[in-house]
């Protein structure tokens, strides 16, 4: 009979999540609890990494999807349903089901991943976001468990399969689009600096400014959540500056919607007074007022290729890691226009 994480938890008299934390050597767990759990693991013959590696021999025909923290907020953003549509399309082609893991914080999400791996629930995992100090990436990499990242891992980039856009280049091109329109006071509204994607896009934005010999201004940089409210809060502060920006590079269409709404409330016309550009090119970019100039990052393809890559690595254990770059394209609409000197 296969020993599971729940068997260990029952024998040790603790919750399965506590066993997960002991396996990960979480410093929050007391030494006495760690000792008790490890004794239960030894008694039952439970070996985490061996269990993880043996999963490929007994297929579950399921793939695990790991959402960012607080999935209820993530699902407010059209990016996630679309990337999941791409993943599910490929999974369906191969007869695989999807198992979505969520949590309200990073610790809950980590515990859920350990449960998926140790509980033999899935054959492989797709991570829908990565951060600088990503414990899930570290855990899956060390466990030799099949996984693919949508985005770029901060560590082990050459050793982990991932599907991404060239975010550095895309942000540079989008910023240059505004510079070519005559804008110099260009603000950047991004997500958390702990996200690799944010850093890459910020660097691309900075490089475009340097190439045009436009000074980089710290007061023009804001980092918010990828939600409509995030864009709104940044605009309030930026437009209150003595020299407010004449253009905004926004990390996400949903944030850009908040930017447009707040500018409209302030009586600032887009694009007559201020230009706004963003990323993702989801449907709301076309339907917003005015329609948004946005980078089409081919969200569906990001998901489809991530699933394809993972399924390949499940079928071929010795397959080397892949870095797949999905092409992007700026879709020029009515939210960006030439700078008009006041």
N, C-alpha and C positions, 0 to 999 in steps of 0.2 A: 504494500500500500504506500502511495506517495505521501510523504509528510509535508504539510502545508504550514504557512505562517500562522494560521489560526490554531493549528495543533500545538505549536510552540507556545502561543499566547495562553491557551487554555491550561497547559501544564504549569506554566510559570505564574498563572493567576494575574495576568496583565492584559491590556487591550492589544489587538493586532498592530495598531499604530505605534505602540511602545516598542514592540519587537522590531518594527521598521526602523525606529530611531536608534535602537541598539545596534542593528546591522550597520547603520550609517555612522555609528560612533558619535551620536549627537551629545554634545557636552552638557545639555540640559538634563540628561538622564543620570540619576545617581549611580555611584559605583556598585552599591548593593543590588539595585535593580538590574544593572548590566550583568552582574555576576549570576543572578538568578535566571535571567533569560538565556545567557550563554550555557549554563548548566543544562537547561531544558533542551537547547539546540543539540548539545553533545549527546544527551541521553536518547533523543529521538533520531539522531543521525542526520540532522538538518544542515545542509551545506548550501548557502545562498548562491554562490557563483556557479556551482555545479548544476543546481536546479535551473538557473538562468540559461546556461549553455545547452542543457539537455532539451530545452523547449522546442528547438528546431526539429528534433526527431519525432515529436508528437504534436502535429499542427493543430491549432485551434481554429484555423481559417478566420482569424480576426486580427484587426490592426488596432492599436491603441492610439488615440489622439489626445494630446495634452494641451489644454487651453491655458492661456495666461491667467494670472491670479484674478479672482472675482469674475467668473465667466458671465455673470449677469450683465456686467458692464461691457465685456468683450462682445457679447451678442448684440449690443446696441450699435456696434460698428459693422457696416456692410461688408468689410473685408473678410471677416471670419466665416459667415455663411457661404460666401463665394469660394474661398479657398477650400472649405469642407466639401462643397459641391464637386470641385475638381478631384479631391481625394476619393470621395465616394464613387465617382464615375469610374475611376481606374480600379478601385477595390471591387466594385460590382462586376466589372469585366472578368476579373480573376476569381470570382466567387467568394470574396472575403467580406465579412461584416465589419462594422466599426464599433469600437468601444471608447466612448468619450469620458475622459477623466477631468474633473474640475475641482476647484477648491476656493475658499474665500481668502486664502493667503498662501505664501510660498511653502510653508511647512505642510499644510494640508495637501497641496499639490504633490510635493515630494513623497509624502506617505502614500498617496494614491498610485504613484508610479511604482513604488516598491511593491505595493499590493498586486499591481498588474503583472509585474515580473515574477515575483515569488509565488503568486497564486496561479501561475500558468494560464492567465486569462487571454493573452494575446501572443502572436508570433513575432511582432515587432511594433515599434512605437514611432510616431511622427510628432515632433515638437513644433508647435505653431509660433513659438517665440523663443528668443535666447537673451540672456543678460550677461554682464561682465563676469560675475562670480556665480556661475550657474551650477548648483549642486546636482541638478538632475542630469545635465550633460556629463558631469564628472562621474556620477553613479553608473549611468548606462555604459559609458566608455570603459570604466574599470571592470564592469561586470561582463564585458564582451557580449552585450545583448544587442540584437539588430535594431538600429534606429536611424532616422533621417531627420534633419533639421530644416524647417522652412525659415530661411535667414542664414546668417553667417555665424558660426560658433566663434566665441572670443578665444578659446583655447583649442588646441588640437585641430586647427583649421584644415590641415593637410591629411588628417587621419580620420575625419568624420565626414560622411556623405551629407551634403547640404545643397539646397536649391534656393537660389536667391536672384535678385536683380543686382546690377552694378550700381549700388546706391550712391557711391561717391561720384560717379560720372553723371548719373541722372540729376542729382542735386546741383552739380556744376552747370549742366546744360540749362536747367530751369532758372537758375540765378542769372546766367548769361542772357537768357531770353529777356529778362527784365532790364538788364544793363543795356542790351541792344535797343531797348525802347526808350533809353535815356534816363533810367532811374539810377540813383546813387545811394539814396537813403533807403536801404532794403533791410527789413526786419526778418528774423528767422523764428518761427514758432514750432518747436519740436516736442517730441515726447521725452521720457525719462532718459537722462544721460547714462543710465545703467544698461540701456538697450544698445546693442551693437549697431543696429540700423540707424539710430539717432546720431551716433558718433560719426558714422560714415557719411551721412547726409550733411551734417554740420561741417565736416572737413571739406566736402565738395563745394559747399556754399562759400566757405572761407577762401578756398583756392580760386574760385571765380572772381571774388572781390579783389584778391591780390593780383591776378592776371590783368584786371582792369585798373589797377592802382587806386582802388577805393579803400579807404581806411576801414578796418574791422572795428565795430563798436559793440562793446559788451552790453550796453544798455538796450541794444536792439535784439538781444537773444533771450528767448523765453522757453521754458520747458514745462509742459502741461500734460495732462492725461489725454489719450486719444478719444476725446468725447467732445460734443458740441460745446459744453460748458468750458472746457479747457481753452478753446479758441476765444471765447467771449472774455474770459478773465485777462488774457494776454493783451487784447486790444485796448481795454480800459487803461492799462498802465502805459502802453506804447503811445497812444494818442494823447496822453497827458504830458508827454515829454516836451521840452522847449523846442526841440527840432523833431517832430514826429516823422515816422517813415512815410514814404510815398508809395511803398510797395511791400508786400508780405509774401515770404516763402513759407507755406504752411505744410506741416509734415503729413497731413491726412485730410481727405475730403470732408469728413465729419467735423473735424476741428475748423476747417475753412468755412463750413456752414455757420458755425458760431461766430466766426470773424465777420462774415457778410451781414449777419443779423445785427450784431453790435454796431457796426459801422453805419448801417441803415438807421438804427435808433438815434445815432449821434448826428444824423443829417449829412453824413459823409457819403458821397456818391462813388460807386464802383462801376466803371473804371475811370470816370471823369476826374475824381480827386485822388483816388488810391487804386493801385492794381493789386489783385490777389491771385496767387497761383498755388497749386497743391499737388498732392500725390494720390494715386490709386485709380482714378477715373471710374469710380463706381457710378451707378445710375443717377444718384442724387447730384453728381457734378453737372450732368446734362440738364437736370430739372431745376437747379437752383436759380436764384435771381440776383445778378445775371448768371448765365451758365458759366461754369468754372473752367479756366485753363488748367489742365491737370495732366500729370504723367500717367499714362496707361502702363501699369506694371504687369499686365496679363495675369491677374490673380488666379483665374481658373487654371492656367497652365502651371503656376507655382504649385498648386495642390496636386494636380494630375501627375506632374513629373516627380514630386516628392513621393507619392504612392508608388509610382513605377519604379523609382530608384530603390525604395525599401523592399518591395516585392522581389526585385532582382537579387538583393543581398540576402533575403531569406532563402531563396531557391539556390543561390550559389554562395556558400559560406566563405569561399576564398576570394570573392570578388573584391578588388581594391576600392577604397573610398572614391567617391565622385564629387566633383564640384560642378554643378549645372547652373549656368547663368541664363536666365530668361530675359529676352530683349524687352526694352521699354521704348516708349514713344510719347513725345509731348503732344497733347491734343489741344490745339489753340482755340479758345472760345472767347467770350465777350468780357471776361473779368480782368483781362490785362490789355493795356493800351499805352501809347506813347506818353511820356511824362510831359505835363503842361506846367510851365513855370508860372508861379503866381505873382 
